[in-house]
């Protein structure tokens, strides 16, 4: 009887080595394609408030955001999907334009939830793909409170929309209830009533609403930014020892009103309280960067810094401009408005494993694009019914893009005015700013058509001389509204009736 020859020991050894090498390569590939993601969303930070994005007209020092840019990629044509905060936050988390859900405006601190319970969020997508998720900071998308008994759980908030952990405040820093929420409970019952006016000193005068409302006894607006930075650093340290990737959505309350820089920051900028608060916001970004570096996570952690809309006009922008600082850089307009200063925002990405240091992208992008970007990065397929206005910008982040990634971006103002941007052309279907606050004198005719390549400051309305462009962009915007999406796929329903047309001074109807 013939005996089978014994396996060659060297062959076995070589096979094991090959298997181990393949496993190691696959593990490395999987890890690098599943980076930790830290998404830092500032509140009312203007494009020109980041010094390295506005070197000639920016006078506020932002060393950490500047360093992030030098170590990563700056997107110079990125837009929030609204010129005010609640709609932008909805778009970031759902990948859908908020005007499909709510006609205009923002929520209050006690408003009902805006995200439908069955709608997919980027946090849920990442959870489904093995991420631990945390939301830290300002929510401002509505929660369910028991206003008669604040000891009861808070429901339909971050924990119900994909986040494993939450610590923060329900809305803007000037909106009650003034109290921290951790997971689904107030850390201290709002048993008092308070308001928090902005600081105002120096040549730059800030103002904003000082809304009276329920407050926790120990809550003080001046402590919120440092507390959120500390919580984030703590969370990064807790996750560092785990093998699972993590996602942190850090929604800062600054430099939104009340403008309340801590004592050690007061007077640092020479631009009044607002400039000091911008510097402290930059410090908070720096604390996150230091924590990532100190825990050995820098190489495969994607840090994104952006803003929910442009700088608010009521923080003293004209006084700052008079002494050399332009929060909107060379752009026209501010928060709430349809002009570029209302919604063109800083967008900086650092991911050393994949992103070339000191690089820049001129791709037209929108903050709704986070969902599709994460999906492509993870190889996940999004349902046709989700992320209807999200386009992956991963090729731009990786530097492999060779053509425009987006067909167009739709802009929306505080008063519900529409604009659409495609290539060099921008069409605004309203007269004036479409928002509130400072509204410069000039052409008030409607619609407004600008060639941004030739006229970034939006001073020369070309609508009358280019009727074919007006017609083409209007039809594209109407198509996006009628089909419930701006990306390829099956038609989807809007939650409200959306009609797009030229209504001088009144926005959409």
Backbone torsions as a table, in degrees:
resi	resn	phi	psi	omega
1	UNK	NA	127.6	-178.3
2	UNK	-76.4	138.4	177.4
3	UNK	-97.6	140.8	175.9
4	UNK	-70.7	136.5	179.4
5	UNK	-65.8	145.4	177.9
6	UNK	-68.9	144.5	177.9
7	UNK	-59.8	145.2	177.4
8	UNK	-70.3	120.2	-178.6
9	UNK	-56.4	-38.1	-179.5
10	UNK	-66.7	-36.6	178.4
11	UNK	-64.0	-42.7	178.5
12	UNK	-61.4	-44.6	-178.6
13	UNK	-61.7	-43.9	-179.6
14	UNK	-64.7	-38.9	178.8
15	UNK	-63.1	-43.6	179.6
16	UNK	-62.1	-42.1	179.6
17	UNK	-61.7	-44.1	-180.0
18	UNK	-62.6	-43.7	179.4
19	UNK	-61.3	-43.8	-179.7
20	UNK	-64.5	-40.7	178.8
21	UNK	-65.0	-41.7	177.3
22	UNK	-63.0	-42.8	179.3
23	UNK	-62.6	-41.9	178.6
24	UNK	-63.8	-42.6	179.8
25	UNK	-63.9	-43.3	178.5
26	UNK	-64.2	-40.2	179.2
27	UNK	-64.0	-42.3	178.2
28	UNK	-62.9	-45.6	178.9
29	UNK	-59.4	-46.4	-177.9
30	UNK	-63.6	-40.9	-179.0
31	UNK	-66.8	-44.9	-177.3
32	UNK	-69.3	-25.6	178.0
33	UNK	-91.9	1.2	172.3
34	UNK	-127.2	69.3	-178.6
35	UNK	-71.6	156.8	163.9
36	UNK	-63.7	144.8	-178.7
37	UNK	-125.7	123.5	174.6
38	UNK	-120.4	111.5	-176.0
39	UNK	-105.4	106.7	-177.5
40	UNK	-100.9	115.3	-178.1
41	UNK	-109.5	107.0	174.3
42	UNK	-75.5	164.1	-175.4
43	UNK	-115.7	108.9	179.3
44	UNK	71.3	26.6	176.5
45	UNK	-83.2	119.2	-178.5
46	UNK	-73.4	155.1	177.5
47	UNK	-55.1	-40.1	-177.4
48	UNK	-81.9	-1.1	178.0
49	UNK	-78.3	-17.9	175.6
50	UNK	-88.1	116.2	-168.2
51	UNK	-59.1	-40.7	-177.3
52	UNK	-71.5	-17.2	175.1
53	UNK	-87.8	-12.5	-174.4
54	UNK	-142.7	56.5	-170.8
55	UNK	-62.8	-29.7	-177.4
56	UNK	-86.7	-29.2	-175.3
57	UNK	-121.0	11.0	178.1
58	UNK	-108.5	126.0	-175.3
59	UNK	-118.1	6.8	179.3
60	UNK	-101.0	129.1	-178.5
61	UNK	-73.8	127.0	177.1
62	UNK	-133.4	67.2	-171.8
63	UNK	-62.2	-33.8	-176.7
64	UNK	-76.5	-41.5	175.8
65	UNK	-67.5	-33.8	175.7
66	UNK	-65.1	-41.1	177.6
67	UNK	-65.2	-40.9	178.1
68	UNK	-58.7	-41.2	178.7
69	UNK	-65.7	-42.6	-178.0
70	UNK	-66.4	-25.1	-179.8
71	UNK	-97.7	-1.2	-176.9
72	UNK	-143.8	-142.7	-175.3
73	UNK	-124.6	135.8	174.0
74	UNK	-104.9	130.0	173.0
75	UNK	-95.5	122.0	-173.7
76	UNK	-96.3	-3.4	-178.6
77	UNK	-135.6	49.3	179.6
78	UNK	-102.0	143.9	-174.4
79	UNK	-132.4	138.1	166.6
80	UNK	-71.2	151.2	-176.9
81	UNK	-78.9	-0.6	174.6
82	UNK	-150.8	160.7	176.9
83	UNK	-95.1	14.0	169.8
84	UNK	-137.5	168.7	-159.3
85	UNK	-79.3	-49.1	-176.4
86	UNK	-54.4	-49.6	179.7
87	UNK	-60.7	-37.3	178.5
88	UNK	-62.3	-43.9	-178.7
89	UNK	-64.3	-39.0	175.7
90	UNK	-59.8	-45.3	-178.9
91	UNK	-64.9	-40.5	179.3
92	UNK	-60.4	-47.8	-173.2
93	UNK	-79.3	-26.2	-175.7
94	UNK	-108.9	-17.4	-174.9
95	UNK	70.7	26.5	-176.2
96	UNK	-134.7	139.0	176.6
97	UNK	-62.7	134.0	-175.4
98	UNK	-71.7	-21.5	179.6
99	UNK	-68.7	-10.4	172.3
100	UNK	-76.5	-15.6	-176.1
101	UNK	-110.4	-40.8	-173.6
102	UNK	-140.8	132.4	-170.9
103	UNK	-62.1	-43.6	-177.0
104	UNK	-170.0	174.6	173.2
105	UNK	81.9	-172.2	-178.2
106	UNK	-128.1	165.7	176.4
107	UNK	-86.4	168.0	171.6
108	UNK	-99.0	179.3	179.2
109	UNK	-69.9	-16.1	-177.4
110	UNK	-114.2	13.2	-176.0
111	UNK	-70.6	159.7	176.0
112	UNK	-69.2	155.3	-179.0
113	UNK	-59.9	142.5	-178.1
114	UNK	-97.9	-31.7	-179.0
115	UNK	-81.9	122.6	178.4
116	UNK	-61.7	146.1	-173.9
117	UNK	-61.5	-31.8	-176.8
118	UNK	-92.1	-2.6	-178.3
119	UNK	-79.4	133.2	179.9
120	UNK	-70.2	136.6	172.8
121	UNK	-113.0	164.0	178.9
122	UNK	-63.6	-31.6	177.3
123	UNK	-65.0	-40.6	177.8
124	UNK	-66.8	-40.1	177.3
125	UNK	-58.9	-44.2	-179.4
126	UNK	-70.6	-38.3	174.3
127	UNK	-55.7	-46.1	-178.7
128	UNK	-63.9	-18.5	-179.3
129	UNK	-111.1	27.3	168.9
130	UNK	90.8	10.6	-179.7
131	UNK	-90.2	147.2	164.0
132	UNK	-90.3	136.1	-170.5
133	UNK	-125.9	142.7	178.1
134	UNK	-142.1	138.7	169.8
135	UNK	-111.9	125.8	-179.9
136	UNK	-129.4	124.2	177.1
137	UNK	118.8	-145.7	-174.0
138	UNK	-80.3	126.5	179.5
139	UNK	-89.8	-66.4	174.8
140	UNK	56.7	35.4	174.3
141	UNK	-126.2	16.5	177.8
142	UNK	86.1	143.5	175.4
143	UNK	-145.8	165.1	175.8
144	UNK	-102.9	116.0	177.9
145	UNK	-108.8	153.1	166.0
146	UNK	-96.7	92.8	-172.8
147	UNK	-67.0	-12.4	176.9
148	UNK	-91.1	-14.6	-178.9
149	UNK	-152.3	93.3	-176.1
150	UNK	-74.4	-0.3	174.2
151	UNK	-80.6	-12.5	-179.0
152	UNK	-78.1	158.1	-178.6
153	UNK	-63.2	148.3	170.3
154	UNK	-86.7	131.9	-176.0
155	UNK	-123.1	167.3	-179.9
156	UNK	53.0	44.7	176.5
157	UNK	-116.5	-151.1	-176.9
158	UNK	-55.9	-38.1	-177.3
159	UNK	-65.1	-26.2	180.0
160	UNK	-90.0	1.3	-178.3
161	UNK	-129.2	34.9	168.2
162	UNK	104.3	-0.1	-178.4
163	UNK	-101.5	130.6	177.7
164	UNK	-74.3	-27.8	-176.1
165	UNK	-142.4	144.9	175.2
166	UNK	-141.0	138.6	169.0
167	UNK	-145.3	124.9	179.0
168	UNK	168.9	-154.6	-178.4
169	UNK	-122.2	156.4	-170.4
170	UNK	-71.3	-31.1	-176.3
171	UNK	-151.7	-150.2	-179.6
172	UNK	-64.4	160.8	-176.1
173	UNK	-67.7	-15.3	177.8
174	UNK	-105.2	23.3	179.0
175	UNK	-126.1	125.8	175.5
176	UNK	-71.5	158.3	8.0
177	UNK	-78.2	137.2	178.2
178	UNK	-88.5	88.5	-176.6
179	UNK	-166.6	149.5	175.5
180	UNK	-81.3	143.4	172.4
181	UNK	-117.1	128.4	174.4
182	UNK	-116.5	120.1	-172.2
183	UNK	58.0	-103.0	-178.3
184	UNK	-125.2	25.1	-178.9
185	UNK	-137.3	144.7	168.9
186	UNK	-66.5	136.5	178.5
187	UNK	-72.9	-24.8	174.8
188	UNK	-145.9	130.6	-174.6
189	UNK	-63.0	131.0	177.2
190	UNK	-71.3	86.3	-173.3
191	UNK	-104.1	-1.7	179.5
192	UNK	-121.2	178.1	175.5
193	UNK	-124.8	131.0	-177.9
194	UNK	-144.3	168.9	166.0
195	UNK	-142.5	161.6	-175.4
196	UNK	-133.0	92.6	177.0
197	UNK	-71.6	157.6	177.9
198	UNK	-71.1	151.6	168.3
199	UNK	-72.2	151.3	175.5
200	UNK	-147.3	119.2	179.1
201	UNK	-156.7	161.7	-178.0
202	UNK	76.2	-160.8	-177.6
203	UNK	-75.8	-19.3	-175.3
204	UNK	-101.8	118.0	-178.0
205	UNK	-100.6	126.3	177.6
206	UNK	-105.3	150.4	175.2
207	UNK	-149.3	160.2	-179.5
208	UNK	178.7	172.5	-178.1
209	UNK	-67.0	140.4	173.9
210	UNK	-116.1	81.8	-170.9
211	UNK	-80.6	123.7	176.8
212	UNK	-78.6	139.1	179.0
213	UNK	-177.2	-178.9	-178.5
214	UNK	-57.8	139.0	-178.6
215	UNK	-145.9	144.9	170.0
216	UNK	-70.1	142.9	-176.5
217	UNK	-55.6	-38.0	-175.1
218	UNK	-94.0	2.3	-176.7
219	UNK	-75.9	132.0	175.4
220	UNK	-138.5	125.5	-175.2
221	UNK	-56.0	-32.7	-176.3
222	UNK	-65.6	-20.6	-178.2
223	UNK	-90.8	-10.1	-168.7
224	UNK	-66.8	-48.6	-179.7
225	UNK	-59.3	-49.0	176.5
226	UNK	-61.1	-37.5	-179.6
227	UNK	-65.1	-41.1	-179.8
228	UNK	-68.0	-38.0	176.5
229	UNK	-62.4	-42.9	179.8
230	UNK	-63.8	-43.1	178.7
231	UNK	-61.8	-40.0	-179.1
232	UNK	-67.3	-43.8	177.6
233	UNK	-59.9	-42.5	178.7
234	UNK	-62.3	-43.8	-178.9
235	UNK	-65.1	-41.5	178.3
236	UNK	-59.9	-42.7	178.1
237	UNK	-61.9	-38.0	179.0
238	UNK	-67.5	-37.2	-177.2
239	UNK	-81.0	-19.1	-172.2
240	UNK	-59.9	-33.2	-176.9
241	UNK	-82.5	-8.0	-177.5
242	UNK	-90.1	155.0	177.2
243	UNK	-84.3	-21.3	-179.2
244	UNK	-72.3	140.8	173.1
245	UNK	-71.8	158.2	-179.8
246	UNK	-128.6	156.7	176.2
247	UNK	-125.8	124.5	175.1
248	UNK	-117.4	122.5	172.2
249	UNK	-101.3	99.1	-176.7
250	UNK	-100.8	104.6	-177.5
251	UNK	-102.7	98.4	-176.8
252	UNK	-71.3	151.1	178.4
253	UNK	-89.3	4.5	-170.1
254	UNK	-123.2	156.7	1.8
255	UNK	-89.2	31.3	175.8
256	UNK	-58.3	154.5	173.1
257	UNK	-66.8	150.1	-2.5
258	UNK	-68.4	134.1	-179.1
259	UNK	-80.4	101.6	-168.5
260	UNK	-132.9	68.6	176.0
261	UNK	-64.0	145.2	176.7
262	UNK	-62.5	160.3	-174.1
263	UNK	-54.0	-40.3	-176.8
264	UNK	-69.4	-13.2	179.5
265	UNK	-100.9	-12.2	-175.8
266	UNK	-68.0	125.6	-180.0
267	UNK	89.7	-0.1	-174.9
268	UNK	-72.5	-34.5	-169.3
269	UNK	-90.0	-25.6	-172.1
270	UNK	77.1	5.6	-178.6
271	UNK	-117.9	25.3	179.4
272	UNK	77.5	-170.0	-174.9
273	UNK	-61.6	-37.2	-179.1
274	UNK	-62.8	-48.2	179.0
275	UNK	-59.5	-39.1	178.3
276	UNK	-65.6	-37.8	-179.5
277	UNK	-70.0	-34.5	173.9
278	UNK	-62.6	-42.7	179.0
279	UNK	-63.1	-38.7	178.2
280	UNK	-70.8	-32.5	174.1
281	UNK	-62.2	-43.5	176.5
282	UNK	-61.1	-40.1	176.5
283	UNK	-58.3	-42.8	179.8
284	UNK	-61.4	-41.1	175.0
285	UNK	-59.7	-42.0	179.1
286	UNK	-62.7	-36.8	178.2
287	UNK	-63.0	-39.0	177.6
288	UNK	-66.2	-45.3	179.2
289	UNK	-59.6	-43.4	179.7
290	UNK	-63.2	-40.3	-179.4
291	UNK	-65.7	-41.2	177.6
292	UNK	-62.6	-45.7	-179.0
293	UNK	-65.8	-44.4	-176.4
294	UNK	-65.1	-28.6	180.0
295	UNK	-92.3	9.6	176.8
296	UNK	69.1	28.3	-174.5
297	UNK	-107.5	0.1	-169.2
298	UNK	-60.4	-43.2	-170.8
299	UNK	-57.4	-42.3	-176.4
300	UNK	-118.9	39.5	171.9
301	UNK	-119.2	123.4	176.4
302	UNK	-90.1	112.7	174.9
303	UNK	-103.5	125.9	177.0
304	UNK	-117.4	131.0	174.6
305	UNK	-120.8	128.0	179.3
306	UNK	-151.7	-169.5	-179.1
307	UNK	-140.3	154.6	-176.0
308	UNK	-78.9	-18.1	177.3
309	UNK	-175.9	-173.2	-178.7
310	UNK	-76.6	178.5	179.7
311	UNK	-65.5	141.6	179.1
312	UNK	-75.3	131.9	-176.4
313	UNK	-65.3	-22.3	-174.1
314	UNK	-85.9	8.1	177.2
315	UNK	-92.2	10.0	177.1
316	UNK	96.5	36.7	-174.6
317	UNK	-64.8	-36.9	-178.9
318	UNK	-67.8	-38.0	176.1
319	UNK	-65.7	-39.2	177.9
320	UNK	-66.5	-41.9	178.0
321	UNK	-60.9	-35.8	-178.9
322	UNK	-65.0	-25.6	179.5
323	UNK	-110.9	17.5	165.9
324	UNK	107.6	-2.0	179.5
325	UNK	-109.8	126.1	-178.5
326	UNK	-115.7	100.5	-176.2
327	UNK	-60.7	-23.7	177.1
328	UNK	-100.7	12.1	-179.3
329	UNK	56.9	-121.9	-179.9
330	UNK	-97.4	9.1	-175.4
331	UNK	-88.1	155.8	175.4
332	UNK	-92.0	137.8	171.5
333	UNK	96.1	172.6	-177.6
334	UNK	-143.1	-174.6	177.5
335	UNK	-44.8	144.7	-179.5
336	UNK	83.8	-16.1	-168.3
337	UNK	-100.6	157.9	-177.3
338	UNK	-82.5	-16.5	176.9
339	UNK	-68.0	164.0	-170.8
340	UNK	-55.6	-37.2	-179.7
341	UNK	-63.3	-15.9	178.5
342	UNK	-80.5	-25.3	-171.5
343	UNK	-142.1	-8.3	172.9
344	UNK	-79.6	121.8	-168.7
345	UNK	-126.4	157.9	171.9
346	UNK	-61.2	145.0	174.8
347	UNK	-151.8	106.5	-175.1
348	UNK	-123.5	132.9	-178.4
349	UNK	-123.7	125.2	170.7
350	UNK	-117.9	124.5	177.4
351	UNK	-152.4	83.8	-171.0
352	UNK	-53.3	-32.5	-178.9
353	UNK	-66.0	-23.9	-171.6
354	UNK	-131.2	-25.1	-171.5
355	UNK	-105.0	130.2	-179.6
356	UNK	-69.6	128.1	179.2
357	UNK	-63.4	141.0	177.3
358	UNK	71.5	16.9	-177.9
359	UNK	-90.1	169.2	-176.5
360	UNK	-146.7	145.4	176.8
361	UNK	-128.0	133.8	175.7
362	UNK	-100.8	12.4	178.0
363	UNK	-59.6	137.6	172.2
364	UNK	-72.4	116.6	-176.1
365	UNK	-134.6	166.9	-178.4
366	UNK	-137.8	151.5	-179.3
367	UNK	-67.9	-13.0	173.5
368	UNK	-69.3	-9.3	-170.9
369	UNK	-80.9	-2.9	-178.1
370	UNK	-61.5	-43.0	-176.0
371	UNK	-60.8	-52.3	-178.2
372	UNK	-66.3	-33.0	178.0
373	UNK	-64.7	-45.9	178.1
374	UNK	-64.2	-39.7	-179.8
375	UNK	-61.9	-46.0	179.5
376	UNK	-64.9	-39.9	-179.8
377	UNK	-61.2	-35.7	-177.3
378	UNK	-94.5	-4.5	-176.4
379	UNK	70.0	27.2	-178.7
380	UNK	-96.7	143.8	179.8
381	UNK	-98.9	125.3	179.0
382	UNK	-83.7	137.7	174.9
383	UNK	-61.8	152.0	179.8
384	UNK	-60.3	-25.1	-175.1
385	UNK	-86.9	1.7	-176.0
386	UNK	-123.4	158.4	172.8
387	UNK	50.6	47.5	-172.9
388	UNK	-64.4	-17.7	-177.1
389	UNK	-125.4	29.9	-177.4
390	UNK	-112.6	130.9	179.7
391	UNK	-123.9	133.3	-179.5
392	UNK	-68.4	128.1	174.2
393	UNK	-105.7	15.3	-179.8
394	UNK	-56.1	-42.1	177.8
395	UNK	-57.0	-37.5	178.4
396	UNK	-68.5	-42.0	179.1
397	UNK	-60.8	-40.4	-178.4
398	UNK	-83.4	-9.3	179.9
399	UNK	76.8	23.2	-179.3
400	UNK	-105.6	1.6	-178.2
401	UNK	-72.9	142.5	179.6
402	UNK	-128.5	-0.3	-178.1
403	UNK	-153.0	166.6	177.1
404	UNK	-57.1	137.3	-179.7
405	UNK	-88.3	-28.7	-177.5
406	UNK	-112.0	141.8	172.3
407	UNK	-70.5	-42.5	-178.0
408	UNK	-167.2	167.3	173.2
409	UNK	-126.7	137.0	176.6
410	UNK	-99.6	130.5	176.0
411	UNK	-104.1	154.8	-178.8
412	UNK	-146.3	138.5	-175.2
413	UNK	-104.2	174.2	-179.0
414	UNK	-59.1	-37.0	-178.8
415	UNK	-92.1	8.6	174.8
416	UNK	90.6	15.3	177.8
417	UNK	-78.5	141.0	178.5
418	UNK	-98.8	149.1	165.0
419	UNK	-143.0	156.6	176.9
420	UNK	-135.4	139.3	-179.2
421	UNK	-119.6	128.4	175.3
422	UNK	-141.7	119.7	-177.2
423	UNK	60.7	-129.6	180.0
424	UNK	-83.7	-11.7	-172.3
425	UNK	-95.1	139.8	173.5
426	UNK	-132.1	125.9	179.6
427	UNK	-114.4	122.7	175.4
428	UNK	-109.8	123.6	-176.3
429	UNK	-93.1	57.0	177.6
430	UNK	-162.9	168.3	170.5
431	UNK	-100.6	153.6	179.2
432	UNK	67.4	-153.8	-170.7
433	UNK	-83.0	-19.3	-174.7
434	UNK	72.1	3.5	-178.1
435	UNK	-134.7	-144.1	-178.1
436	UNK	-132.3	179.8	179.6
437	UNK	83.0	-148.5	-177.3
438	UNK	-62.7	126.0	179.3
439	UNK	-131.8	97.8	-173.6
440	UNK	-60.6	148.6	174.6
441	UNK	-65.2	152.2	179.6
442	UNK	153.0	-161.0	-177.1
443	UNK	-64.9	119.7	-179.3
444	UNK	-105.8	12.5	-179.1
445	UNK	-72.8	158.8	-178.8
446	UNK	-133.2	138.2	1.2
447	UNK	-78.8	177.5	176.6
448	UNK	-116.2	129.9	178.7
449	UNK	-127.0	124.8	-179.1
450	UNK	-127.0	143.6	170.0
451	UNK	-97.9	102.9	-171.7
452	UNK	-70.9	-22.1	176.9
453	UNK	-67.5	-36.8	-179.0
454	UNK	-94.8	-21.1	-169.5
455	UNK	-146.7	70.3	-177.3
456	UNK	-63.8	-27.0	-179.6
457	UNK	-81.4	2.1	175.9
458	UNK	52.3	56.1	-178.8
459	UNK	-107.6	-16.2	-173.7
460	UNK	-120.9	100.4	-178.2
461	UNK	-75.6	117.2	-175.2
462	UNK	-104.4	14.6	-174.5
463	UNK	-60.2	-44.2	-176.2
464	UNK	-67.9	-31.4	-177.7
465	UNK	-90.5	-5.0	-179.5
466	UNK	-135.3	58.8	-176.9
467	UNK	-61.7	-29.9	-179.8
468	UNK	-67.1	-34.4	177.2
469	UNK	-70.4	-42.4	177.3
470	UNK	-57.8	-46.6	-178.8
471	UNK	-64.4	-44.1	-178.0
472	UNK	-64.0	-45.9	-178.4
473	UNK	-71.4	-35.0	176.5
474	UNK	-62.2	-45.0	179.4
475	UNK	-63.6	-37.9	178.9
476	UNK	-65.7	-42.6	177.4
477	UNK	-63.8	-42.2	177.8
478	UNK	-63.9	-35.7	176.8
479	UNK	-63.9	-45.6	178.8
480	UNK	-59.6	-39.5	-180.0
481	UNK	-69.6	-42.7	-175.0
482	UNK	-71.2	-33.7	-176.0
483	UNK	-91.0	-4.2	178.0
484	UNK	72.3	13.0	180.0
485	UNK	-162.3	159.8	174.7
486	UNK	-120.1	11.3	177.8
487	UNK	-119.9	162.1	177.8
488	UNK	-60.8	144.3	178.7
489	UNK	146.1	179.5	-179.0
490	UNK	-70.2	149.4	178.2
491	UNK	-58.6	138.9	-179.3
492	UNK	-124.8	152.3	179.3
493	UNK	-81.4	143.2	166.5
494	UNK	-81.1	157.0	178.8
495	UNK	-79.6	-21.2	178.0
496	UNK	-132.3	167.5	176.2
497	UNK	-74.6	127.3	-179.1
498	UNK	-121.9	118.7	176.7
499	UNK	-122.0	130.2	-176.4
500	UNK	-110.8	124.8	177.0
501	UNK	-165.4	170.6	179.7
502	UNK	-84.2	113.2	178.1
503	UNK	-128.7	98.3	-172.5
504	UNK	-54.5	119.8	174.3
505	UNK	75.2	0.8	-174.5
506	UNK	-120.8	-1.0	179.8
507	UNK	70.3	-149.5	-178.2
508	UNK	-85.7	156.0	177.6
509	UNK	-125.3	NA	NA
